[in-house]
Amino acid sequence: MSNIFVRMQEENEQRVPPELERHLLTQVNHINVFGRVVELFVPNALQTAARIIGGSPEDGPVDMGGDRNALSPEDWPDWRFPPGRSVR
Amino acid sequence: MVASRNIQALSDADLIARYLRDQNARYFSELYRRYAGKVFAKCISMLSDEGLARDAMQDVFIKVLLNLSRFSAQSTFSTWVYSITYNYCIDLIRKKKKVQMIYSEDVGKLSKETEVELPDSVLLEMKQERLKEVMQHLPPGDKAILMMKYIDDLSIKDIADVLNKTESAIKMQIMRAKQKAQHIYSELYANDPIEDEEMNPNTVN
C-alpha cells in the first residue's frame, strides 16, 4: 500500500491543466525553428563578418578530410635527430 | 510519420536519443506525458499555489528540453527531471517569496548528541489533510527533502547529489525536518484529539 505522501502526490497529479501540453509543444516548436535558423545562418553571417574586416575564406581552417595525422611508417619522423636533420 | 504506439513503447533513453537526432517534437511530447503529472504535483506541493505551479512546470520542461543533450545516464531520467523541479521551486520560493530560511536549521549548527531520530510513523500516520497543512508550514528545503525520501524513494546519496550537499548533511536535515514537522503538528493540532483516536483505534477501545 502506498504511503500518505504518495497518495497526496497522486491526487495532485490529476490536476494538471490539459492546455499546458499544447502551450509547451508550441514553445518546443519555436525553439526548434530558432535553433535551425541559427544553425543555417550564423556560420554564413560570421564568414561575411570575417570578410568585412579583411579576412578571406582561405585564411580559415582547411578541412583536410580523413585522418590528417595518418602518416605512412615511411614518413614517421626519426626521434633520434632534431627536426630538420635526418640520416636519410 | 512515427506511430504513436511505437513511441509509447520506447524507453526514456531512446526517446531522448531520438529527439536529439531528429528534433521531432513527438518524442518530447511523450516524455512530457510520462512526467507532467509528477512534476506538476511536486510544483503544487512545493509552491502551494496552482498558478505558480503551472508556470513553474512549463519552465521546468523548457529547462529539461534545453539541457537534454547534457543528460548523462549516470542517474535515471526521472531523478534528473525531479532534481531540476526541486531546485527550480526552491530558487523560485527564495526569489518570489523572499524566504531566507530554506532549511529548518543550518546543517552542522547543533551537535549530533542533541538530535533525536524520530520514527517515520511521525509523518506517515498523520491524516492527509493535516500532513498537507504541516507541509505548507515547513521551509522549502525540508519539504523537498521529505518528498524525495517518501515520494520518490531516493537514497541519501541521490538526495545529496540533487541538492549538492554531503550525505551526512542530508541525514541531519531529514532528522531536523521530521522534528520540525512534529513541532508544527503539535502547534497546529495540540487541542484536537481526533487525529490520535483515528490513528490508534485500539487505544480508544
Boltz contact constraints between the chains, C-beta under 6 A:
constraints:
  - contact:
      token1: [A, 3]
      token2: [B, 124]
      max_distance: 6.0
  - contact:
      token1: [A, 3]
      token2: [B, 150]
      max_distance: 6.0
  - contact:
      token1: [A, 4]
      token2: [B, 124]
      max_distance: 6.0
  - contact:
      token1: [A, 4]
      token2: [B, 128]
      max_distance: 6.0
  - contact:
      token1: [A, 4]
      token2: [B, 131]
      max_distance: 6.0
  - contact:
      token1: [A, 5]
      token2: [B, 150]
      max_distance: 6.0
  - contact:
      token1: [A, 5]
      token2: [B, 151]
      max_distance: 6.0
  - contact:
      token1: [A, 6]
      token2: [B, 151]
      max_distance: 6.0
  - contact:
      token1: [A, 8]
      token2: [B, 128]
      max_distance: 6.0
  - contact:
      token1: [A, 9]
      token2: [B, 41]
      max_distance: 6.0
  - contact:
      token1: [A, 9]
      token2: [B, 151]
      max_distance: 6.0
  - contact:
      token1: [A, 12]
      token2: [B, 41]
      max_distance: 6.0
  - contact:
      token1: [A, 12]
      token2: [B, 44]
      max_distance: 6.0
  - contact:
      token1: [A, 13]
      token2: [B, 37]
      max_distance: 6.0
  - contact:
      token1: [A, 13]
      token2: [B, 41]
      max_distance: 6.0
  - contact:
      token1: [A, 16]
      token2: [B, 36]
      max_distance: 6.0
  - contact:
      token1: [A, 16]
      token2: [B, 37]
      max_distance: 6.0
  - contact:
      token1: [A, 16]
      token2: [B, 40]
      max_distance: 6.0
  - contact:
      token1: [A, 24]
      token2: [B, 58]
      max_distance: 6.0
  - contact:
      token1: [A, 24]
      token2: [B, 61]
      max_distance: 6.0
  - contact:
      token1: [A, 25]
      token2: [B, 25]
      max_distance: 6.0
  - contact:
      token1: [A, 25]
      token2: [B, 29]
      max_distance: 6.0
  - contact:
      token1: [A, 28]
      token2: [B, 25]
      max_distance: 6.0
  - contact:
      token1: [A, 28]
      token2: [B, 28]
      max_distance: 6.0
  - contact:
      token1: [A, 29]
      token2: [B, 25]
      max_distance: 6.0
  - contact:
      token1: [A, 32]
      token2: [B, 23]
      max_distance: 6.0
